[in-house]
Amino acid sequence: MVATFVSLWLIGNKVRAGFLVGVLANVFWFGYGFLSHSIANMLASCVVAGLQYRGWHKWGAEAEAN
């Protein structure tokens, strides 16, 4: 949960690394879902990690365009 909060704080401060911290946070959330046998949690973690990865790439493409 701490990594999730750090990720949101970094992205809110326009620090691109926040997306990578978010992917890491979702790896931990996936592990929690696995240990608690929550398929929904594991699926949500994969989706959110994918969105974080997408944000990382889109932010990089915008920076290169500028």
PQR file of N, CA, C, O and H, with PARSE charges and radii, in Angstrom:
ATOM      1  N   MET A   1       0.831  -1.189   0.000 -0.4000 1.5000
ATOM      2  CA  MET A   1       0.000   0.000   0.000 -0.0000 2.0000
ATOM      3  C   MET A   1       0.875   1.252   0.000  0.5500 1.7000
ATOM      4  O   MET A   1       0.539   2.251  -0.635 -0.5500 1.4000
ATOM      5  N   VAL A   2       1.981   1.193   0.704 -0.4000 1.5000
ATOM      6  CA  VAL A   2       2.885   2.342   0.751 -0.0000 2.0000
ATOM      7  C   VAL A   2       3.402   2.661  -0.659  0.5500 1.7000
ATOM      8  O   VAL A   2       3.462   3.826  -1.051 -0.5500 1.4000
ATOM      9  H   VAL A   2       2.255   0.381   1.220  0.4000 1.0000
ATOM     10  N   ALA A   3       3.772   1.625  -1.416 -0.4000 1.5000
ATOM     11  CA  ALA A   3       4.260   1.851  -2.775 -0.0000 2.0000
ATOM     12  C   ALA A   3       3.176   2.479  -3.648  0.5500 1.7000
ATOM     13  O   ALA A   3       3.482   3.306  -4.507 -0.5500 1.4000
ATOM     14  H   ALA A   3       3.723   0.678  -1.097  0.4000 1.0000
ATOM     15  N   THR A   4       1.925   2.102  -3.443 -0.4000 1.5000
ATOM     16  CA  THR A   4       0.822   2.695  -4.193 -0.0000 2.0000
ATOM     17  C   THR A   4       0.716   4.185  -3.887  0.5500 1.7000
ATOM     18  O   THR A   4       0.556   4.999  -4.797 -0.5500 1.4000
ATOM     19  H   THR A   4       1.677   1.431  -2.745  0.4000 1.0000
ATOM     20  N   PHE A   5       0.805   4.540  -2.614 -0.4000 1.5000
ATOM     21  CA  PHE A   5       0.724   5.952  -2.220 -0.0000 2.0000
ATOM     22  C   PHE A   5       1.911   6.745  -2.769  0.5500 1.7000
ATOM     23  O   PHE A   5       1.745   7.869  -3.243 -0.5500 1.4000
ATOM     24  H   PHE A   5       0.935   3.879  -1.875  0.4000 1.0000
ATOM     25  N   VAL A   6       3.096   6.162  -2.705 -0.4000 1.5000
ATOM     26  CA  VAL A   6       4.288   6.833  -3.242 -0.0000 2.0000
ATOM     27  C   VAL A   6       4.132   7.047  -4.744  0.5500 1.7000
ATOM     28  O   VAL A   6       4.473   8.109  -5.265 -0.5500 1.4000
ATOM     29  H   VAL A   6       3.231   5.249  -2.320  0.4000 1.0000
ATOM     30  N   SER A   7       3.620   6.042  -5.430 -0.4000 1.5000
ATOM     31  CA  SER A   7       3.395   6.149  -6.873 -0.0000 2.0000
ATOM     32  C   SER A   7       2.460   7.308  -7.199  0.5500 1.7000
ATOM     33  O   SER A   7       2.756   8.126  -8.070 -0.5500 1.4000
ATOM     34  H   SER A   7       3.343   5.179  -5.007  0.4000 1.0000
ATOM     35  N   LEU A   8       1.348   7.373  -6.507 -0.4000 1.5000
ATOM     36  CA  LEU A   8       0.383   8.450  -6.750 -0.0000 2.0000
ATOM     37  C   LEU A   8       0.978   9.816  -6.430  0.5500 1.7000
ATOM     38  O   LEU A   8       0.723  10.786  -7.143 -0.5500 1.4000
ATOM     39  H   LEU A   8       1.108   6.708  -5.799  0.4000 1.0000
ATOM     40  N   TRP A   9       1.756   9.895  -5.379 -0.4000 1.5000
ATOM     41  CA  TRP A   9       2.389  11.165  -4.993 -0.0000 2.0000
ATOM     42  C   TRP A   9       3.376  11.604  -6.067  0.5500 1.7000
ATOM     43  O   TRP A   9       3.401  12.773  -6.453 -0.5500 1.4000
ATOM     44  H   TRP A   9       1.963   9.107  -4.800  0.4000 1.0000
ATOM     45  N   LEU A  10       4.192  10.662  -6.552 -0.4000 1.5000
ATOM     46  CA  LEU A  10       5.173  10.999  -7.587 -0.0000 2.0000
ATOM     47  C   LEU A  10       4.495  11.447  -8.878  0.5500 1.7000
ATOM     48  O   LEU A  10       4.898  12.443  -9.477 -0.5500 1.4000
ATOM     49  H   LEU A  10       4.171   9.713  -6.239  0.4000 1.0000
ATOM     50  N   ILE A  11       3.462  10.712  -9.310 -0.4000 1.5000
ATOM     51  CA  ILE A  11       2.760  11.088 -10.537 -0.0000 2.0000
ATOM     52  C   ILE A  11       2.098  12.454 -10.361  0.5500 1.7000
ATOM     53  O   ILE A  11       2.093  13.268 -11.284 -0.5500 1.4000
ATOM     54  H   ILE A  11       3.135   9.902  -8.823  0.4000 1.0000
ATOM     55  N   GLY A  12       1.549  12.698  -9.190 -0.4000 1.5000
ATOM     56  CA  GLY A  12       0.939  13.998  -8.912 -0.0000 2.0000
ATOM     57  C   GLY A  12       1.935  15.139  -8.955  0.5500 1.7000
ATOM     58  O   GLY A  12       1.574  16.280  -9.244 -0.5500 1.4000
ATOM     59  H   GLY A  12       1.553  12.036  -8.441  0.4000 1.0000
ATOM     60  N   ASN A  13       3.195  14.827  -8.667 -0.4000 1.5000
ATOM     61  CA  ASN A  13       4.260  15.830  -8.732 -0.0000 2.0000
ATOM     62  C   ASN A  13       4.988  15.801 -10.075  0.5500 1.7000
ATOM     63  O   ASN A  13       6.067  16.375 -10.221 -0.5500 1.4000
ATOM     64  H   ASN A  13       3.488  13.900  -8.433  0.4000 1.0000
ATOM     65  N   LYS A  14       4.384  15.129 -11.049 -0.4000 1.5000
ATOM     66  CA  LYS A  14       4.904  15.058 -12.419 -0.0000 2.0000
ATOM     67  C   LYS A  14       6.291  14.420 -12.498  0.5500 1.7000
ATOM     68  O   LYS A  14       7.159  14.863 -13.250 -0.5500 1.4000
ATOM     69  H   LYS A  14       3.508  14.663 -10.931  0.4000 1.0000
ATOM     70  N   VAL A  15       6.472  13.362 -11.697 -0.4000 1.5000
ATOM     71  CA  VAL A  15       7.701  12.580 -11.729 -0.0000 2.0000
ATOM     72  C   VAL A  15       7.372  11.265 -12.425  0.5500 1.7000
ATOM     73  O   VAL A  15       6.596  10.457 -11.916 -0.5500 1.4000
ATOM     74  H   VAL A  15       5.767  13.002 -11.086  0.4000 1.0000
ATOM     75  N   ARG A  16       7.969  11.065 -13.591 -0.4000 1.5000
ATOM     76  CA  ARG A  16       7.637   9.903 -14.426 -0.0000 2.0000
ATOM     77  C   ARG A  16       7.906   8.577 -13.722  0.5500 1.7000
ATOM     78  O   ARG A  16       7.204   7.601 -13.989 -0.5500 1.4000
ATOM     79  H   ARG A  16       8.599  11.722 -14.005  0.4000 1.0000
ATOM     80  N   ALA A  17       8.880   8.507 -12.848 -0.4000 1.5000
ATOM     81  CA  ALA A  17       9.211   7.269 -12.137 -0.0000 2.0000
ATOM     82  C   ALA A  17       8.042   6.748 -11.301  0.5500 1.7000
ATOM     83  O   ALA A  17       8.037   5.585 -10.896 -0.5500 1.4000
ATOM     84  H   ALA A  17       9.450   9.299 -12.632  0.4000 1.0000
ATOM     85  N   GLY A  18       7.063   7.596 -11.046 -0.4000 1.5000
ATOM     86  CA  GLY A  18       5.884   7.160 -10.304 -0.0000 2.0000
ATOM     87  C   GLY A  18       5.182   5.998 -10.979  0.5500 1.7000
ATOM     88  O   GLY A  18       4.593   5.152 -10.306 -0.5500 1.4000
ATOM     89  H   GLY A  18       7.067   8.541 -11.375  0.4000 1.0000
ATOM     90  N   PHE A  19       5.238   5.946 -12.305 -0.4000 1.5000
ATOM     91  CA  PHE A  19       4.617   4.831 -13.026 -0.0000 2.0000
ATOM     92  C   PHE A  19       5.343   3.523 -12.719  0.5500 1.7000
ATOM     93  O   PHE A  19       4.705   2.483 -12.551 -0.5500 1.4000
ATOM     94  H   PHE A  19       5.716   6.633 -12.853  0.4000 1.0000
ATOM     95  N   LEU A  20       6.663   3.569 -12.646 -0.4000 1.5000
ATOM     96  CA  LEU A  20       7.427   2.357 -12.337 -0.0000 2.0000
ATOM     97  C   LEU A  20       7.168   1.894 -10.911  0.5500 1.7000
ATOM     98  O   LEU A  20       7.062   0.695 -10.651 -0.5500 1.4000
ATOM     99  H   LEU A  20       7.182   4.413 -12.783  0.4000 1.0000
ATOM    100  N   VAL A  21       7.067   2.838  -9.993 -0.4000 1.5000
ATOM    101  CA  VAL A  21       6.738   2.487  -8.612 -0.0000 2.0000
ATOM    102  C   VAL A  21       5.338   1.872  -8.568  0.5500 1.7000
ATOM    103  O   VAL A  21       5.083   0.950  -7.793 -0.5500 1.4000
ATOM    104  H   VAL A  21       7.152   3.811 -10.204  0.4000 1.0000
ATOM    105  N   GLY A  22       4.436   2.386  -9.403 -0.4000 1.5000
ATOM    106  CA  GLY A  22       3.089   1.833  -9.472 -0.0000 2.0000
ATOM    107  C   GLY A  22       3.071   0.400  -9.976  0.5500 1.7000
ATOM    108  O   GLY A  22       2.311  -0.427  -9.473 -0.5500 1.4000
ATOM    109  H   GLY A  22       4.644   3.135 -10.032  0.4000 1.0000
ATOM    110  N   VAL A  23       3.909   0.101 -10.974 -0.4000 1.5000
ATOM    111  CA  VAL A  23       4.009  -1.281 -11.461 -0.0000 2.0000
ATOM    112  C   VAL A  23       4.524  -2.180 -10.332  0.5500 1.7000
ATOM    113  O   VAL A  23       3.997  -3.271 -10.111 -0.5500 1.4000
ATOM    114  H   VAL A  23       4.526   0.773 -11.383  0.4000 1.0000
ATOM    115  N   LEU A  24       5.547  -1.718  -9.628 -0.4000 1.5000
ATOM    116  CA  LEU A  24       6.073  -2.486  -8.497 -0.0000 2.0000
ATOM    117  C   LEU A  24       4.998  -2.700  -7.436  0.5500 1.7000
ATOM    118  O   LEU A  24       4.873  -3.799  -6.895 -0.5500 1.4000
ATOM    119  H   LEU A  24       5.975  -0.833  -9.808  0.4000 1.0000
ATOM    120  N   ALA A  25       4.233  -1.672  -7.137 -0.4000 1.5000
ATOM    121  CA  ALA A  25       3.157  -1.791  -6.154 -0.0000 2.0000
ATOM    122  C   ALA A  25       2.158  -2.861  -6.578  0.5500 1.7000
ATOM    123  O   ALA A  25       1.659  -3.617  -5.744 -0.5500 1.4000
ATOM    124  H   ALA A  25       4.335  -0.779  -7.576  0.4000 1.0000
ATOM    125  N   ASN A  26       1.870  -2.924  -7.870 -0.4000 1.5000
ATOM    126  CA  ASN A  26       0.910  -3.916  -8.348 -0.0000 2.0000
ATOM    127  C   ASN A  26       1.482  -5.320  -8.345  0.5500 1.7000
ATOM    128  O   ASN A  26       0.720  -6.285  -8.278 -0.5500 1.4000
ATOM    129  H   ASN A  26       2.275  -2.310  -8.548  0.4000 1.0000
ATOM    130  N   VAL A  27       2.785  -5.466  -8.413 -0.4000 1.5000
ATOM    131  CA  VAL A  27       3.390  -6.785  -8.225 -0.0000 2.0000
ATOM    132  C   VAL A  27       3.112  -7.246  -6.799  0.5500 1.7000
ATOM    133  O   VAL A  27       2.761  -8.404  -6.572 -0.5500 1.4000
ATOM    134  H   VAL A  27       3.403  -4.683  -8.467  0.4000 1.0000
ATOM    135  N   PHE A  28       3.269  -6.339  -5.843 -0.4000 1.5000
ATOM    136  CA  PHE A  28       2.967  -6.681  -4.448 -0.0000 2.0000
ATOM    137  C   PHE A  28       1.478  -6.989  -4.253  0.5500 1.7000
ATOM    138  O   PHE A  28       1.121  -7.938  -3.554 -0.5500 1.4000
ATOM    139  H   PHE A  28       3.554  -5.399  -6.027  0.4000 1.0000
ATOM    140  N   TRP A  29       0.612  -6.180  -4.877 -0.4000 1.5000
ATOM    141  CA  TRP A  29      -0.836  -6.421  -4.777 -0.0000 2.0000
ATOM    142  C   TRP A  29      -1.200  -7.759  -5.401  0.5500 1.7000
ATOM    143  O   TRP A  29      -2.075  -8.459  -4.891 -0.5500 1.4000
ATOM    144  H   TRP A  29       0.901  -5.409  -5.444  0.4000 1.0000
ATOM    145  N   PHE A  30      -0.546  -8.123  -6.493 -0.4000 1.5000
ATOM    146  CA  PHE A  30      -0.787  -9.421  -7.110 -0.0000 2.0000
ATOM    147  C   PHE A  30      -0.403 -10.531  -6.131  0.5500 1.7000
ATOM    148  O   PHE A  30      -1.131 -11.512  -5.977 -0.5500 1.4000
ATOM    149  H   PHE A  30       0.165  -7.555  -6.907  0.4000 1.0000
ATOM    150  N   GLY A  31       0.739 -10.369  -5.474 -0.4000 1.5000
ATOM    151  CA  GLY A  31       1.174 -11.349  -4.475 -0.0000 2.0000
ATOM    152  C   GLY A  31       0.177 -11.483  -3.341  0.5500 1.7000
ATOM    153  O   GLY A  31      -0.098 -12.587  -2.871 -0.5500 1.4000
ATOM    154  H   GLY A  31       1.331  -9.572  -5.599  0.4000 1.0000
ATOM    155  N   TYR A  32      -0.359 -10.364  -2.907 -0.4000 1.5000
ATOM    156  CA  TYR A  32      -1.391 -10.395  -1.869 -0.0000 2.0000
ATOM    157  C   TYR A  32      -2.621 -11.150  -2.363  0.5500 1.7000
ATOM    158  O   TYR A  32      -3.193 -11.961  -1.635 -0.5500 1.4000
ATOM    159  H   TYR A  32      -0.135  -9.468  -3.288  0.4000 1.0000
ATOM    160  N   GLY A  33      -3.024 -10.881  -3.600 -0.4000 1.5000
ATOM    161  CA  GLY A  33      -4.169 -11.590  -4.171 -0.0000 2.0000
ATOM    162  C   GLY A  33      -3.918 -13.080  -4.282  0.5500 1.7000
ATOM    163  O   GLY A  33      -4.817 -13.888  -4.050 -0.5500 1.4000
ATOM    164  H   GLY A  33      -2.559 -10.223  -4.192  0.4000 1.0000
ATOM    165  N   PHE A  34      -2.698 -13.441  -4.636 -0.4000 1.5000
ATOM    166  CA  PHE A  34      -2.338 -14.857  -4.734 -0.0000 2.0000
ATOM    167  C   PHE A  34      -2.417 -15.530  -3.371  0.5500 1.7000
ATOM    168  O   PHE A  34      -2.994 -16.608  -3.228 -0.5500 1.4000
ATOM    169  H   PHE A  34      -1.968 -12.784  -4.824  0.4000 1.0000
ATOM    170  N   LEU A  35      -1.827 -14.879  -2.372 -0.4000 1.5000
ATOM    171  CA  LEU A  35      -1.825 -15.467  -1.029 -0.0000 2.0000
ATOM    172  C   LEU A  35      -3.221 -15.550  -0.419  0.5500 1.7000
ATOM    173  O   LEU A  35      -3.508 -16.450   0.370 -0.5500 1.4000
ATOM    174  H   LEU A  35      -1.358 -14.004  -2.488  0.4000 1.0000
ATOM    175  N   SER A  36      -4.087 -14.605  -0.787 -0.4000 1.5000
ATOM    176  CA  SER A  36      -5.459 -14.611  -0.248 -0.0000 2.0000
ATOM    177  C   SER A  36      -6.441 -15.325  -1.181  0.5500 1.7000
ATOM    178  O   SER A  36      -7.647 -15.328  -0.933 -0.5500 1.4000
ATOM    179  H   SER A  36      -3.855 -13.874  -1.428  0.4000 1.0000
ATOM    180  N   HIS A  37      -5.920 -15.928  -2.251 -0.4000 1.5000
ATOM    181  CA  HIS A  37      -6.740 -16.672  -3.220 -0.0000 2.0000
ATOM    182  C   HIS A  37      -7.817 -15.795  -3.845  0.5500 1.7000
ATOM    183  O   HIS A  37      -8.941 -16.244  -4.069 -0.5500 1.4000
ATOM    184  H   HIS A  37      -4.941 -15.925  -2.452  0.4000 1.0000
ATOM    185  N   SER A  38      -7.470 -14.547  -4.125 -0.4000 1.5000
ATOM    186  CA  SER A  38      -8.410 -13.599  -4.726 -0.0000 2.0000
ATOM    187  C   SER A  38      -8.076 -13.400  -6.198  0.5500 1.7000
ATOM    188  O   SER A  38      -7.179 -12.632  -6.546 -0.5500 1.4000
ATOM    189  H   SER A  38      -6.557 -14.182  -3.944  0.4000 1.0000
ATOM    190  N   ILE A  39      -8.799 -14.092  -7.044 -0.4000 1.5000
ATOM    191  CA  ILE A  39      -8.575 -13.968  -8.484 -0.0000 2.0000
ATOM    192  C   ILE A  39      -8.889 -12.548  -8.943  0.5500 1.7000
ATOM    193  O   ILE A  39      -8.194 -12.007  -9.803 -0.5500 1.4000
ATOM    194  H   ILE A  39      -9.527 -14.716  -6.761  0.4000 1.0000
ATOM    195  N   ALA A  40      -9.925 -11.943  -8.377 -0.4000 1.5000
ATOM    196  CA  ALA A  40     -10.291 -10.572  -8.749 -0.0000 2.0000
ATOM    197  C   ALA A  40      -9.153  -9.603  -8.438  0.5500 1.7000
ATOM    198  O   ALA A  40      -8.867  -8.710  -9.236 -0.5500 1.4000
ATOM    199  H   ALA A  40     -10.490 -12.382  -7.678  0.4000 1.0000
ATOM    200  N   ASN A  41      -8.510  -9.768  -7.300 -0.4000 1.5000
ATOM    201  CA  ASN A  41      -7.390  -8.895  -6.930 -0.0000 2.0000
ATOM    202  C   ASN A  41      -6.227  -9.086  -7.882  0.5500 1.7000
ATOM    203  O   ASN A  41      -5.597  -8.113  -8.298 -0.5500 1.4000
ATOM    204  H   ASN A  41      -8.743 -10.493  -6.651  0.4000 1.0000
ATOM    205  N   MET A  42      -5.938 -10.325  -8.231 -0.4000 1.5000
ATOM    206  CA  MET A  42      -4.840 -10.592  -9.158 -0.0000 2.0000
ATOM    207  C   MET A  42      -5.140 -10.012 -10.539  0.5500 1.7000
ATOM    208  O   MET A  42      -4.257  -9.433 -11.172 -0.5500 1.4000
ATOM    209  H   MET A  42      -6.450 -11.115  -7.893  0.4000 1.0000
ATOM    210  N   LEU A  43      -6.359 -10.162 -11.002 -0.4000 1.5000
ATOM    211  CA  LEU A  43      -6.744  -9.612 -12.301 -0.0000 2.0000
ATOM    212  C   LEU A  43      -6.660  -8.087 -12.292  0.5500 1.7000
ATOM    213  O   LEU A  43      -6.121  -7.484 -13.220 -0.5500 1.4000
ATOM    214  H   LEU A  43      -7.076 -10.633 -10.488  0.4000 1.0000
ATOM    215  N   ALA A  44      -7.193  -7.473 -11.246 -0.4000 1.5000
ATOM    216  CA  ALA A  44      -7.148  -6.013 -11.140 -0.0000 2.0000
ATOM    217  C   ALA A  44      -5.705  -5.517 -11.102  0.5500 1.7000
ATOM    218  O   ALA A  44      -5.383  -4.493 -11.706 -0.5500 1.4000
ATOM    219  H   ALA A  44      -7.631  -7.963 -10.492  0.4000 1.0000
ATOM    220  N   SER A  45      -4.843  -6.232 -10.401 -0.4000 1.5000
ATOM    221  CA  SER A  45      -3.430  -5.846 -10.327 -0.0000 2.0000
ATOM    222  C   SER A  45      -2.776  -5.886 -11.700  0.5500 1.7000
ATOM    223  O   SER A  45      -1.983  -5.007 -12.039 -0.5500 1.4000
ATOM    224  H   SER A  45      -5.104  -7.063  -9.911  0.4000 1.0000
ATOM    225  N   CYS A  46      -3.104  -6.898 -12.489 -0.4000 1.5000
ATOM    226  CA  CYS A  46      -2.544  -6.995 -13.846 -0.0000 2.0000
ATOM    227  C   CYS A  46      -3.030  -5.849 -14.728  0.5500 1.7000
ATOM    228  O   CYS A  46      -2.253  -5.271 -15.487 -0.5500 1.4000
ATOM    229  H   CYS A  46      -3.748  -7.612 -12.214  0.4000 1.0000
ATOM    230  N   VAL A  47      -4.312  -5.525 -14.626 -0.4000 1.5000
ATOM    231  CA  VAL A  47      -4.877  -4.441 -15.431 -0.0000 2.0000
ATOM    232  C   VAL A  47      -4.245  -3.099 -15.044  0.5500 1.7000
ATOM    233  O   VAL A  47      -3.842  -2.324 -15.912 -0.5500 1.4000
ATOM    234  H   VAL A  47      -4.944  -5.994 -14.009  0.4000 1.0000
ATOM    235  N   VAL A  48      -4.162  -2.834 -13.752 -0.4000 1.5000
ATOM    236  CA  VAL A  48      -3.604  -1.554 -13.296 -0.0000 2.0000
ATOM    237  C   VAL A  48      -2.115  -1.464 -13.641  0.5500 1.7000
ATOM    238  O   VAL A  48      -1.638  -0.396 -14.022 -0.5500 1.4000
ATOM    239  H   VAL A  48      -4.489  -3.463 -13.047  0.4000 1.0000
ATOM    240  N   ALA A  49      -1.382  -2.561 -13.513 -0.4000 1.5000
ATOM    241  CA  ALA A  49       0.038  -2.552 -13.892 -0.0000 2.0000
ATOM    242  C   ALA A  49       0.177  -2.257 -15.384  0.5500 1.7000
ATOM    243  O   ALA A  49       1.082  -1.529 -15.792 -0.5500 1.4000
ATOM    244  H   ALA A  49      -1.770  -3.429 -13.202  0.4000 1.0000
ATOM    245  N   GLY A  50      -0.708  -2.816 -16.189 -0.4000 1.5000
ATOM    246  CA  GLY A  50      -0.692  -2.529 -17.628 -0.0000 2.0000
ATOM    247  C   GLY A  50      -0.958  -1.067 -17.912  0.5500 1.7000
ATOM    248  O   GLY A  50      -0.329  -0.476 -18.790 -0.5500 1.4000
ATOM    249  H   GLY A  50      -1.443  -3.408 -15.858  0.4000 1.0000
ATOM    250  N   LEU A  51      -1.886  -0.480 -17.175 -0.4000 1.5000
ATOM    251  CA  LEU A  51      -2.184   0.945 -17.345 -0.0000 2.0000
ATOM    252  C   LEU A  51      -1.003   1.809 -16.897  0.5500 1.7000
ATOM    253  O   LEU A  51      -0.715   2.839 -17.507 -0.5500 1.4000
ATOM    254  H   LEU A  51      -2.397  -0.960 -16.462  0.4000 1.0000
ATOM    255  N   GLN A  52      -0.332   1.391 -15.842 -0.4000 1.5000
ATOM    256  CA  GLN A  52       0.862   2.111 -15.385 -0.0000 2.0000
ATOM    257  C   GLN A  52       1.954   2.055 -16.464  0.5500 1.7000
ATOM    258  O   GLN A  52       2.605   3.060 -16.750 -0.5500 1.4000
ATOM    259  H   GLN A  52      -0.566   0.555 -15.347  0.4000 1.0000
ATOM    260  N   TYR A  53       2.142   0.885 -17.050 -0.4000 1.5000
ATOM    261  CA  TYR A  53       3.128   0.705 -18.116 -0.0000 2.0000
ATOM    262  C   TYR A  53       2.781   1.595 -19.310  0.5500 1.7000
ATOM    263  O   TYR A  53       3.659   2.222 -19.903 -0.5500 1.4000
ATOM    264  H   TYR A  53       1.612   0.069 -16.818  0.4000 1.0000
ATOM    265  N   ARG A  54       1.507   1.644 -19.654 -0.4000 1.5000
ATOM    266  CA  ARG A  54       1.033   2.497 -20.753 -0.0000 2.0000
ATOM    267  C   ARG A  54       1.323   3.968 -20.448  0.5500 1.7000
ATOM    268  O   ARG A  54       1.779   4.704 -21.323 -0.5500 1.4000
ATOM    269  H   ARG A  54       0.793   1.135 -19.173  0.4000 1.0000
ATOM    270  N   GLY A  55       1.060   4.394 -19.219 -0.4000 1.5000
ATOM    271  CA  GLY A  55       1.339   5.776 -18.815 -0.0000 2.0000
ATOM    272  C   GLY A  55       2.810   6.119 -18.925  0.5500 1.7000
ATOM    273  O   GLY A  55       3.174   7.216 -19.348 -0.5500 1.4000
ATOM    274  H   GLY A  55       0.689   3.797 -18.508  0.4000 1.0000
ATOM    275  N   TRP A  56       3.661   5.163 -18.540 -0.4000 1.5000
ATOM    276  CA  TRP A  56       5.117   5.365 -18.636 -0.0000 2.0000
ATOM    277  C   TRP A  56       5.516   5.639 -20.091  0.5500 1.7000
ATOM    278  O   TRP A  56       6.278   6.565 -20.370 -0.5500 1.4000
ATOM    279  H   TRP A  56       3.366   4.271 -18.197  0.4000 1.0000
ATOM    280  N   HIS A  57       4.998   4.832 -21.000 -0.4000 1.5000
ATOM    281  CA  HIS A  57       5.358   4.997 -22.407 -0.0000 2.0000
ATOM    282  C   HIS A  57       4.750   6.260 -23.020  0.5500 1.7000
ATOM    283  O   HIS A  57       5.420   6.954 -23.785 -0.5500 1.4000
ATOM    284  H   HIS A  57       4.379   4.081 -20.773  0.4000 1.0000
ATOM    285  N   LYS A  58       3.512   6.563 -22.699 -0.4000 1.5000
ATOM    286  CA  LYS A  58       2.885   7.768 -23.253 -0.0000 2.0000
ATOM    287  C   LYS A  58       3.578   9.025 -22.744  0.5500 1.7000
ATOM    288  O   LYS A  58       3.766   9.977 -23.502 -0.5500 1.4000
ATOM    289  H   LYS A  58       2.968   5.999 -22.077  0.4000 1.0000
ATOM    290  N   TRP A  59       3.957   9.041 -21.482 -0.4000 1.5000
ATOM    291  CA  TRP A  59       4.634  10.190 -20.922 -0.0000 2.0000
ATOM    292  C   TRP A  59       5.994  10.371 -21.609  0.5500 1.7000
ATOM    293  O   TRP A  59       6.404  11.496 -21.896 -0.5500 1.4000
ATOM    294  H   TRP A  59       3.804   8.268 -20.866  0.4000 1.0000
ATOM    295  N   GLY A  60       6.688   9.258 -21.868 -0.4000 1.5000
ATOM    296  CA  GLY A  60       7.977   9.331 -22.548 -0.0000 2.0000
ATOM    297  C   GLY A  60       7.860   9.836 -23.973  0.5500 1.7000
ATOM    298  O   GLY A  60       8.711  10.592 -24.440 -0.5500 1.4000
ATOM    299  H   GLY A  60       6.355   8.345 -21.634  0.4000 1.0000
ATOM    300  N   ALA A  61       6.795   9.417 -24.674 -0.4000 1.5000
ATOM    301  CA  ALA A  61       6.578   9.863 -26.055 -0.0000 2.0000
ATOM    302  C   ALA A  61       6.288  11.356 -26.100  0.5500 1.7000
ATOM    303  O   ALA A  61       6.743  12.054 -27.006 -0.5500 1.4000
ATOM    304  H   ALA A  61       6.103   8.803 -24.294  0.4000 1.0000
ATOM    305  N   GLU A  62       5.533  11.845 -25.124 -0.4000 1.5000
ATOM    306  CA  GLU A  62       5.240  13.286 -25.063 -0.0000 2.0000
ATOM    307  C   GLU A  62       6.502  14.085 -24.765  0.5500 1.7000
ATOM    308  O   GLU A  62       6.692  15.169 -25.317 -0.5500 1.4000
ATOM    309  H   GLU A  62       5.163  11.278 -24.387  0.4000 1.0000
ATOM    310  N   ALA A  63       7.361  13.565 -23.904 -0.4000 1.5000
ATOM    311  CA  ALA A  63       8.598  14.273 -23.565 -0.0000 2.0000
ATOM    312  C   ALA A  63       9.520  14.355 -24.782  0.5500 1.7000
ATOM    313  O   ALA A  63      10.168  15.378 -25.005 -0.5500 1.4000
ATOM    314  H   ALA A  63       7.207  12.685 -23.456  0.4000 1.0000
ATOM    315  N   GLU A  64       9.578  13.270 -25.572 -0.4000 1.5000
ATOM    316  CA  GLU A  64      10.413  13.272 -26.766 -0.0000 2.0000
ATOM    317  C   GLU A  64       9.877  14.228 -27.825  0.5500 1.7000
ATOM    318  O   GLU A  64      10.651  14.845 -28.557 -0.5500 1.4000
ATOM    319  H   GLU A  64       9.052  12.440 -25.391  0.4000 1.0000
ATOM    320  N   ALA A  65       8.547  14.350 -27.908 -0.4000 1.5000
ATOM    321  CA  ALA A  65       7.926  15.254 -28.893 -0.0000 2.0000
ATOM    322  C   ALA A  65       8.227  16.708 -28.567  0.5500 1.7000
ATOM    323  O   ALA A  65       8.324  17.541 -29.468 -0.5500 1.4000
ATOM    324  H   ALA A  65       7.919  13.848 -27.313  0.4000 1.0000
ATOM    325  N   ASN A  66       8.374  17.018 -27.284 -0.4000 1.5000
ATOM    326  CA  ASN A  66       8.665  18.395 -26.878 -0.0000 2.0000
ATOM    327  C   ASN A  66      10.130  18.620 -27.014  0.5500 1.7000
ATOM    328  O   ASN A  66      10.616  19.714 -26.728 -0.5500 1.4000
ATOM    329  H   ASN A  66       8.295  16.342 -26.551  0.4000 1.0000
TER
END
